Amino acid sequence: MYMIDIEALLDGTALTFADDSKLWKAINSINDRDELQQCLQQFVFWASNNNMVLHQDKFEVINYTLRKTQLLRELPFSAENYLYCGPDGESISPSDTVRDLGVTLSSDCSWSEHLANIAGKARRMSGWALSVFRDRSNETMLTLLKTIIRPQVEYCCPLWSPIKKSEIALVEEAQRQFTRRIESCSGMRCFDRLKHEVVPNSTGLQFAEHDYAPIHRYNYLSKI
C-alpha cells in the first residue's frame, strides 16, 4: 500500500506508520477547528481516489486539554461543543483512551490505563507459564521471563516509563511473582533477586536507570 503522499497532501497535519494514519492539530480558534475537519475530508477524498474503503467504526478522536476551565468549555471550538464527521458523514464521538501502535493513550495525559493494561497482560502470561511449565530451573525460568513476560512491560517503555513508586510497583508485580519461583532465588527478597546474577538487567533496575526517557520523548515529538 502506497501512502507516502498523504503527509504532503495534508501539509504536516498527518502522521503515518504502515497503514496506520493520524491527523492532529492544535485548536486555538474556530478556523483551526474547521481546518482539521477539512483535512479529514481531504483524507477521505484521497482514499476514494485510490479506491480505498474507510470504515467509520475505525475512526477515533482524542482531545488533550491543558486547562479544563469552565470558560474554555464554553468556547465554540472546544472539544465539548464540536464533533468531527467521519467518511460516512456521521459524528465521531471523542474517546477517553485510544490504542496507537500498541500503546494506550489517555485524554488526561496520564499513563494509568496503559500501565494497568500491560501489568494485566504480564500477570496473565506469568500465570500461564507457571501452569504449563513445571521446570523451575534458572535456564527455563529466565527464558520464559525474557521471552513472554518482560516484553509485555518493556514495549515502548522510554515513552511511558513510570516515575511514581506505585506505578513502578504495578509494572514490576508480575516479575516479582515470577522470579520468586526460580530455584536459585528461593527465599531472597525482591531487591536481592533483582541484583542477583541470575536475573540480569531486570525491569526494575532498568526503570531506575531511565533518566534518558525525556530525551526519547523529545526526539519522538520532534521527529528526530
Salt bridges, closest charged atoms under 4 A:
ASP20 OD2 - LYS22 NZ 3.08
ASP34 OD1 - ARG33 NH2 3.18
GLU35 OE1 - LYS25 NZ 3.20
GLU80 OE2 - ARG73 NE 3.29
ASP100 OD1 - LYS22 NZ 3.50
GLU154 OE2 - ARG150 NE 3.04
GLU172 OE1 - ARG176 NH1 3.94
GLU173 OE1 - ARG123 NH1 3.46
ASP192 OD2 - ARG189 NE 3.24
